[in-house]
Amino acid sequence: MRDAFVRCEVLIFRNQDITLDEQMAFGRLFGSLSIHPFSPNLDDRREVIVLDYSADNPPALTDEWHSDETFRECPPLATILRSKIVPAYGGDTLFSSMTAAYAGLSERMKQYIHGMVARHDFKPFRRLFTQSDEHWAKLREIERQFPNPWHPVVRVHPETGRRSIFVNPQFTVEIKGLPPEESNMLLQFLYSQAWIPEYQLRVKWEPDMVVMWDNRSVQHYAVHDYYPQRRTMERITVAGEPVIGVEGPYTPEEGVALPSGHDVRPQRKAGPVREFERHMGRIAS
């Protein structure tokens, strides 16, 4: 199971009529479970996050590409989500492989971002705090607990050695050593790699489905298109390790480097021809 997990990055288990304790026991096979500092937790099982959205509690904060909790010095290794109530339509979750996204970059871009680090912050959760003295004191305490770690822009997977893009629009703030305009421009470009459909998997939820993903190399996006229907999920996260980046001078990634000239479009095989290409052929002749 672990081999399939690190190789495929997202695993889907259908028809899992299991208890919450069994879900937690499964997660502990991969490591200790962590407690989210902001999300709604169960009182008796603080490792469990309940995502229960409906007309009375519209969905929020999940309709943006992100890796979970990268504001931690050690972001989660894995996230395991189990469906309890699914809407009749909508409510899918999209996943995007940042391993594939990195492999798809040009060699020049890979060289440019090699060795860069970016600062991460729990910025979307700051809106949960009011101006009260009690909330300000709590915010200062949490800021001391999560003091904006600097993570490598290019992460090296600790088990496979594969490289991936490790920035996301929900938690990444800036790239070290770049002027704000250049940092923002580069981050927007790197964020946009998650949008490429060829890197994505779209999961249509069914009752009693469990989805597990490698938070070290995958981003996800929960689509908010099911309001006012109800969608209820129970989530646990497996604690992770410090983020490892690339070291030393740039070298192409072993085993997955693209051949030279990979930006060149392949020669068209026999088949239908696009009209503009036929027109260009007449001009050339």
C-alpha positions in Angstrom: 0.0 0.0 0.0 2.8 2.4 0.9 4.5 1.7 -2.4 1.3 2.4 -4.4 0.8 5.6 -2.3 4.2 7.2 -3.1 4.1 6.0 -6.7 0.6 7.1 -7.6 0.3 10.0 -5.1 -3.5 9.7 -4.8 -5.4 6.5 -3.8 -9.1 6.0 -4.0 -11.0 3.4 -1.9 -14.6 2.8 -2.7 -17.4 1.3 -0.6 -15.5 1.7 2.7 -18.2 1.2 5.3 -15.8 1.8 8.2 -15.9 3.5 11.6 -14.0 6.7 12.4 -11.7 4.7 14.7 -10.9 2.4 11.8 -10.1 5.4 9.6 -7.8 6.7 12.3 -6.1 3.3 12.8 -5.5 3.1 9.0 -3.9 6.6 9.1 -1.6 5.6 12.0 -0.1 2.8 9.8 1.6 5.7 7.9 2.6 7.7 11.0 1.3 9.7 13.9 -1.8 11.9 13.4 -1.6 15.6 13.7 -4.1 18.2 15.1 -5.1 21.1 12.9 -4.9 24.4 14.9 -7.8 26.1 13.1 -10.2 23.6 11.6 -13.3 22.3 13.4 -12.1 19.3 15.4 -14.1 16.7 17.4 -13.9 17.1 21.2 -13.1 13.5 21.9 -10.9 12.9 18.8 -9.0 16.2 18.2 -7.1 14.7 15.2 -10.4 14.5 13.3 -11.6 17.5 11.2 -15.3 17.6 10.3 -16.1 19.4 7.1 -19.8 19.8 7.2 -21.2 22.3 4.6 -24.8 23.1 3.8 -27.2 26.0 3.3 -26.7 26.9 7.0 -22.9 26.7 6.7 -21.6 27.5 3.2 -18.3 26.1 2.2 -15.2 28.3 2.6 -11.4 28.3 2.2 -11.1 25.1 0.2 -11.8 26.4 -3.3 -8.2 27.3 -3.9 -5.3 25.2 -5.0 -3.2 24.2 -2.0 -1.2 21.6 -0.1 -2.4 21.2 3.5 -0.8 23.2 6.3 2.4 24.3 4.6 2.5 27.0 7.2 4.0 24.3 9.5 7.7 23.6 9.7 6.8 20.0 9.1 3.7 19.9 6.8 1.5 16.8 6.8 2.8 13.7 5.0 -0.7 12.6 3.9 -4.4 13.6 4.1 -7.1 10.9 4.4 -10.6 12.1 3.6 -13.8 10.0 4.1 -17.2 10.9 2.7 -20.2 10.8 4.9 -22.8 12.8 3.0 -22.4 13.7 -0.6 -24.5 16.0 -2.7 -26.5 14.7 -5.7 -24.4 16.8 -8.0 -21.2 18.8 -7.6 -18.7 18.8 -4.7 -15.9 17.1 -6.6 -12.3 17.4 -5.5 -9.5 18.1 -8.0 -5.9 16.9 -7.4 -2.9 18.1 -9.3 0.5 16.4 -9.3 3.2 18.9 -8.5 5.7 16.2 -9.5 4.3 16.2 -13.0 4.2 20.0 -12.9 7.9 20.2 -12.1 8.8 17.7 -14.9 6.8 19.8 -17.4 8.9 23.0 -16.7 11.5 24.0 -19.2 15.1 23.3 -18.2 15.8 27.0 -18.0 12.9 27.5 -15.6 14.1 24.6 -13.5 17.6 26.1 -13.3 16.1 29.5 -12.3 14.1 28.2 -9.4 16.8 25.7 -8.3 17.6 26.4 -4.6 15.0 29.1 -4.1 13.0 29.2 -0.8 9.6 30.7 -0.1 7.9 31.9 3.0 4.6 30.3 4.1 2.0 31.8 6.4 -1.5 30.7 7.8 -2.9 33.8 6.1 -6.4 32.5 5.2 -7.1 31.7 8.9 -6.1 35.1 10.1 -9.6 36.3 9.3 -10.9 34.0 12.1 -9.5 36.4 14.7 -11.4 39.5 15.8 -10.0 42.7 17.3 -10.7 41.6 20.9 -7.8 41.4 23.4 -8.4 37.7 23.8 -8.2 37.0 20.1 -5.1 39.2 19.7 -3.4 37.3 22.5 -4.4 33.9 20.9 -3.1 35.1 17.5 0.3 36.1 18.9 0.5 32.7 20.6 -0.2 30.9 17.3 2.3 33.1 15.4 5.0 32.0 17.9 3.9 28.4 17.2 4.0 28.8 13.4 6.6 31.4 12.7 6.4 31.6 8.9 8.7 28.8 7.8 10.9 29.1 4.7 10.3 26.0 2.5 12.2 25.1 -0.7 10.4 26.1 -3.9 11.5 22.7 -5.3 10.9 19.9 -2.9 12.6 16.6 -3.0 10.4 13.7 -2.0 12.0 11.9 0.9 11.0 8.4 -0.3 11.2 8.6 -4.1 13.7 11.4 -4.6 11.4 13.0 -7.2 11.2 16.8 -7.4 8.0 18.8 -7.2 6.9 22.4 -7.0 6.2 23.3 -3.4 4.4 26.6 -3.4 0.7 27.2 -3.3 -1.5 30.3 -3.4 -3.2 29.6 -0.1 -0.2 29.7 2.1 2.9 30.9 0.2 3.7 34.6 0.7 7.0 35.5 -1.0 10.2 34.1 -2.6 13.3 35.1 -0.7 15.8 37.4 -2.4 13.4 38.7 -5.1 11.7 42.1 -5.4 8.0 41.9 -4.6 7.0 42.3 -8.2 9.3 39.6 -9.4 8.4 37.3 -6.6 4.7 37.7 -7.3 5.1 37.2 -11.0 7.1 34.0 -10.5 4.7 32.7 -7.8 1.7 33.3 -10.1 3.4 31.3 -12.9 4.2 28.4 -10.5 0.7 28.4 -9.1 -0.7 28.2 -12.6 1.0 24.9 -13.2 -1.6 23.2 -11.0 -4.3 24.3 -13.4 -3.0 22.2 -16.3 -5.6 19.4 -16.9 -2.9 16.9 -17.9 -1.5 17.0 -14.4 -4.9 16.6 -12.7 -7.2 13.9 -11.3 -10.9 14.8 -10.6 -12.7 12.7 -8.0 -16.4 12.5 -8.0 -17.4 11.5 -4.5 -19.6 8.6 -3.6 -20.9 7.6 -0.1 -18.3 5.7 2.0 -15.4 6.7 -0.2 -12.0 7.2 1.2 -9.4 9.3 -0.7 -5.8 9.5 0.5 -3.2 11.8 -1.1 0.5 12.5 -0.7 0.5 16.1 0.7 4.2 16.3 -0.1 3.7 16.3 -3.9 0.0 16.9 -4.6 -2.2 20.0 -4.4 -6.0 19.8 -4.2 -9.0 22.0 -4.8 -12.5 21.3 -3.5 -15.1 22.7 -5.9 -17.9 24.9 -4.3 -20.6 24.1 -6.8 -23.1 22.2 -4.7 -24.7 24.9 -2.5 -27.2 24.6 -0.8 -26.9 20.8 -0.7 -25.1 19.2 2.2 -21.6 17.7 1.9 -20.0 16.1 5.0 -16.5 14.7 5.2 -14.2 13.5 8.0 -10.5 14.2 7.6 -7.4 13.1 9.3 -3.8 14.1 8.5 -0.6 12.1 9.0 2.2 14.2 10.5 5.1 14.9 8.2 8.8 15.7 8.3 10.9 18.7 7.5 10.8 19.8 3.9 13.9 18.8 1.9 15.0 20.9 -1.1 17.5 20.5 -3.9 21.1 21.1 -3.0 24.3 21.9 -4.9 24.5 23.1 -8.5 21.6 22.3 -10.8 21.6 19.0 -12.6 18.7 17.5 -14.6 16.5 15.2 -12.5 17.7 11.7 -12.9 15.3 9.3 -14.6 12.7 11.9 -15.6 14.7 14.5 -17.5 13.2 15.4 -20.8 15.3 15.0 -23.9 16.7 18.1 -25.5 14.3 19.9 -27.8 11.3 18.7 -25.8 9.6 22.1 -26.4 9.5 21.3 -30.1 6.1 20.1 -31.3 6.2 16.5 -32.6 5.8 16.0 -36.4 2.2 15.5 -37.3 1.2 12.0 -38.4 -1.2 11.4 -41.3 -4.7 12.5 -40.4 -6.9 15.6 -40.4 -5.2 18.9 -40.9 -6.3 22.1 -39.1 -7.5 24.8 -41.5 -5.0 27.4 -40.4 -2.2 24.9 -41.0 -3.5 24.3 -44.5 -3.6 28.0 -45.1 0.0 28.4 -43.8 1.1 25.7 -46.1 -0.2 27.5 -49.1 1.6 30.7 -48.0 4.9 28.8 -47.6 4.6 27.2 -51.0 
